[in-house]
Amino acid sequence: MDLLAKFDAVAAEPDSQITPHDRDFCVAHQAAYDAARSAMQELERVWNDILAQQREALQGTGSSDMAYLYSDHLKLSATEISWHATRLHSRLICELVEYFNRTYHVTVSAEQVKAALLPCEPDCTARNEAVFREYREQLQSLSLTSGQIVAQIIARLEGRSLREQALHELKTSCHRAAWNTYQGKPQYEQSKNVIRFSYGCHYEGLYFTGWELSDGLKSILHGVAHYETGSFSAIPHSLSKLMGYNRLESDLIAFPDCQKVSKLRMFKNSRADLTFADTAFAREFAEDYLGTVC
């Protein structure tokens, strides 16, 4: 079975969500993973042959088999080769999960996918050699497919598509930032075309003079960028400058490259006012991204 067929055989159901570029990425990493596993097996056999040759040549001298094989520049061993080979499964999972998280702006946990597909690692305090030997043998005999991993990624979207999940996570992040979940109260209020956030910024005047946005407001600004453009990656420049860790010199930031949101004003009591182009935009953003109930 070739790589394309191997992928399709396992990923048939979620494949409708996968673009040709996604599929090519998965197939390429499947090929690299399979080749690396084969190469590690061959390397271990070659290494054992090299050790046998050194052992025979140095027999009776009392010298180590590794006398000519180990240095600060070359540190190979059968254990290291085997250790690396057993971790190729985790590497494939991480590469694919990171790709889909990055491409679709979702946050699927690679650790959860590993837990579903890899044998359970024994407790290191158990010190049971038979258990660890069985675990290593399970890893050595395991052969993953990218289709299995994609299926696990899709299974963690709670029935949503990748794009639906991205929007769900974005709006959830905005909602959490805008509410005090312990009190069940919003930390914002809308007045006409302005949304006021109680804890949106911090003014520092001791060691430097300037403003810092709270992490919560930065999360909300990601929602504003999506509301403005309908895209997760096309962020207006005036908004993108606020999402990093640079300090701001002015308490008033204008958004000249935006149509729906116009400016942000910060106050020394930590309040931050986000002004929209009109009341309808402010109301729509509050309802869709911040929520009206906790």
For each residue, the residues with C-beta under 8 A, 3 or more apart:
1: 5 6 9
2: 5 6
3: 6 7 27 30 31 34
4: 7 8 27
5: 1 2 8 9
6: 1 2 3 9 10 30 145 147
7: 3 4 10 11 23 26 27 30 145 146 147
8: 4 5 11 12 15 147
9: 1 5 6 12 145 147
10: 6 7 145 146 147 148 150 151
11: 7 8 14 15 18 26 146 147 148 150 151
12: 8 9 15 147
13: 16 151 154
14: 11 17 18 150 151 153 154
15: 8 11 12 18 23
16: 13
17: 14 154 161 162
18: 11 14 15 22 23 26 150
19: 22 23
20: 23 24
21: 24 25
22: 18 19 25 26 99 100 103
23: 7 15 18 19 20 26 27
24: 20 21 27 28
25: 21 22 28 29 96 99
26: 7 11 18 22 23 29 30 96 146 147 149 150
27: 3 4 7 23 24 30 31 146
28: 24 25 31 32
29: 25 26 32 33 92 95 96 146
30: 3 6 7 26 27 33 34 92 145 146
31: 3 27 28 34 35
32: 28 29 35 36
33: 29 30 36 37 88 91 92 144
34: 3 30 31 37 38 143
35: 31 32 38 39
36: 32 33 39 40 85 88
37: 33 34 40 41 85 88 143
38: 34 35 41 42
39: 35 36 42 43
40: 36 37 43 44 81 82 84 85 88
41: 37 38 44 45 85
42: 38 39 45 46
43: 39 40 46 47 81
44: 40 41 47 48 78 81 82 85
45: 41 42 48 49
46: 42 43 49 50
47: 43 44 50 51 76 77 78 81
48: 44 45 51 52 78
49: 45 46 52 53
50: 46 47 53 54 69
51: 47 48 54 55 65 69 78
52: 48 49 55 56
53: 49 50 56 57
54: 50 51 57 58 65 66 67 68 69
55: 51 52 58 59 65
56: 52 53 59
57: 53 54
58: 54 55 61 63 64 65 67
59: 55 56
60:
61: 58
62:
63: 58 67
64: 58 67
65: 51 54 55 58 69
66: 54 69 70
67: 54 58 63 64 70
68: 54
69: 50 51 54 65 66 74 76
70: 66 67 74 75 76 77
71: 74 75
72: 75
73:
74: 69 70 71
75: 70 71 72 80
76: 47 69 70 80 81
77: 47 70 80 81
78: 44 47 48 51 81 82
79: 82 83
80: 75 76 77 83 84
81: 40 43 44 47 76 77 78 84 85
82: 40 44 78 79 85 86 136 140
83: 79 80 86 87
84: 40 80 81 87 88
85: 36 37 40 41 44 81 82 88 140
86: 82 83 89 136 139 140
87: 83 84 90 91
88: 33 36 37 40 84 85 91 92
89: 86 92 93 117 118 139 142 144
90: 87 93 94 114 118
91: 33 87 88 94 95
92: 29 30 33 88 89 95 96 144 146 149
93: 89 90 96 97 110 113 114 117 118 144 149
94: 90 91 97 98 110
95: 29 91 92 98 99
96: 25 26 29 92 93 99 100 146 149 150 153
97: 93 94 100 101 108 109 110 113 149 153
98: 94 95 101 102 110
99: 22 25 95 96 102 103
100: 22 96 97 103 104 106 108 150 153 162
101: 97 98 104 105 106 107 108
102: 98 99 105
103: 22 99 100
104: 100 101 162 163 165 166
105: 101 102 166 169 170 232 233
106: 100 101 157 162 165 166 169
107: 101 169
108: 97 100 101 112 113 153 156 157
109: 97 112 113 156
110: 93 94 97 98 113 114
111: 114 115
112: 108 109 115 116 152 156
113: 93 97 108 109 110 116 117 149 152 153 156
114: 90 93 110 111 117 118
115: 111 112 118 120
116: 112 113 152
117: 89 93 113 114 144 148 149 152
118: 89 90 93 114 115 121 139 142
119: 135 138 139 142
120: 115 135
121: 118 135
122: 126 128 131 132 135
123: 126
124: 127
125:
126: 122 123 131
127: 124
128: 122 131 132
129: 132 133
130: 133 134
131: 122 126 128 134 135
132: 122 128 129 135 136
133: 129 130 136 137
134: 130 131 137 138
135: 119 120 121 122 131 132 138 139
136: 82 86 132 133 139 140
137: 133 134 140 141
138: 119 134 135 141 142
139: 86 89 118 119 135 136 142
140: 82 85 86 136 137
141: 137 138
142: 89 118 119 138 139
143: 34 37
144: 33 89 92 93 117 148 149
145: 6 7 9 10 30 148 149
146: 7 10 11 26 27 29 30 92 96 149 150
147: 6 7 8 9 10 11 12 26 150 151
148: 10 11 117 144 145 151 152
149: 26 92 93 96 97 113 117 144 145 146 152 153
150: 10 11 14 18 26 96 100 146 147 153 154
151: 10 11 13 14 147 148 154 155
152: 112 113 116 117 148 149 155 156
153: 14 96 97 100 108 113 149 150 156 157
154: 13 14 17 150 151 157 162
155: 151 152
156: 108 109 112 113 152 153
157: 106 108 153 154 160 161 162 164 165
158: 165
159:
160: 157 164 165 168
161: 17 157 164 165
162: 17 100 104 106 154 157 165 166
163: 104 166 167
164: 157 160 161 167 168
165: 104 106 157 158 160 161 162 168 169
166: 104 105 106 162 163 169 170 232
167: 163 164 170 171 226
168: 160 164 165 171 172
169: 105 106 107 165 166 172 173
170: 105 166 167 173 174 222 223 226 232 289
171: 167 168 174 175 223 288 289 291
172: 168 169 175 176
173: 169 170 176 177 219 222 223
174: 170 171 177 178 219 220 222 223 289 290
175: 171 172 178 179 289 290 291
176: 172 173 179 181 216 219
177: 173 174 215 216 217 219 220
178: 174 175 186 187 188 197 216 220 290 291
179: 175 176 184 185 186 187 290 291 294
180: 183 184 185 186 187
181: 176 184 294
182:
183: 180
184: 179 180 181 294
185: 179 180 294
186: 178 179 180 189 290 294
187: 178 179 180 197 198 199 216
188: 178 195 196 197 198 286 290
189: 186 195 196
190: 194 195 196 282 283 286
191: 194 196
192: 279 282
193: 275 276 277 278 279 281 282
194: 190 191 273 274 275 276 282
195: 188 189 190 273 274 276 282 285 286 290
196: 188 189 190 191 271 272 273 274
197: 178 187 188 200 216 217 220 271 272 273 274
198: 187 188 270 271
199: 187 214 216 270
200: 197 213 214 216 217 266 270 271 272
201: 211 212 213 214 217 266 267 270 271 272
202: 211 212 214 270
203: 210 211 251 266 268
204: 207 208 209 210 211 212 247
205: 208 209
206:
207: 204
208: 204 205 247
209: 204 205 249
210: 203 204 247 248 249
211: 201 202 203 204 247 248 249 250 251 266
212: 201 202 204 247 248
213: 200 201 217 218 221 242 248 266 272
214: 199 200 201 202 217 218 270
215: 177 218 219
216: 176 177 178 187 197 199 200 219 220
217: 177 197 200 201 213 214 220 221 272
218: 213 214 215 221 222 242 243
219: 173 174 176 177 215 216 222 223
220: 174 177 178 197 216 217 223 224 274 289 290
221: 213 217 218 224 225 239 242 243
222: 170 173 174 218 219 225 226 235 243
223: 170 171 173 174 219 220 226 227 285 289 290
224: 220 221 227 228 239 261 274 285 289
225: 221 222 228 229 235 236 239 240
226: 167 170 222 223 229 230 231 232
227: 223 224 230 260 261 284 285 288 289
228: 224 225 236 239 258 259 260 261
229: 225 226 234 235 236
230: 226 227
231: 226 234 235
232: 105 166 170 226
233: 105
234: 229 231
235: 222 225 229 231 239 240 243
236: 225 228 229 239 240 255 257 258
237: 240 241 257
238: 241 242 253 254 255 256 257 258
239: 221 224 225 228 235 236 242 243 255 258 261
240: 225 235 236 237 243 244
241: 237 238 244 246
242: 213 218 221 238 239 248 253 264
243: 218 221 222 235 239 240
244: 240 241
245:
246: 241
247: 204 208 210 211 212
248: 210 211 212 213 242 251 253 266
249: 209 210 211
250: 211 253
251: 203 211 248 265 266 267
252: 263 264 265 266
253: 238 242 248 250 263 264 265
254: 238 262 263
255: 236 238 239 258 261 262 263 264
256: 238
257: 236 237 238
258: 228 236 238 239 255 261 262
259: 228 277
260: 227 228 276 277 281 285
261: 224 227 228 239 255 258 274 275 276 277 281 285
262: 254 255 258 275 276 277
263: 252 253 254 255 274 275
264: 242 252 253 255 272 273 274 275
265: 251 252 253 272 273 275
266: 200 201 203 211 213 248 251 252 271 272 273
267: 201 251 270 271 272 273
268: 203
269:
270: 198 199 200 201 202 214 267
271: 196 197 198 200 201 266 267
272: 196 197 200 201 213 217 264 265 266 267
273: 194 195 196 197 264 265 266 267
274: 194 195 196 197 220 224 261 263 264 282
275: 193 194 261 262 263 264 265
276: 193 194 195 260 261 262 279 281 282 285
277: 193 259 260 261 262 281
278: 193 281 282
279: 192 193 276 282 283
280: 283 284
281: 193 260 261 276 277 278 284 285
282: 190 192 193 194 195 274 276 278 279 285 286
283: 190 279 280 286 287
284: 227 280 281 287 288
285: 195 223 224 227 260 261 276 281 282 288 289 290
286: 188 190 195 282 283 289 290 292
287: 283 284 290 291 292
288: 171 227 284 285
289: 170 171 174 175 220 223 224 227 285 286
290: 174 175 178 179 186 188 195 220 223 285 286 287
291: 171 175 178 179 287 294
292: 286 287
293:
294: 179 181 184 185 186 291
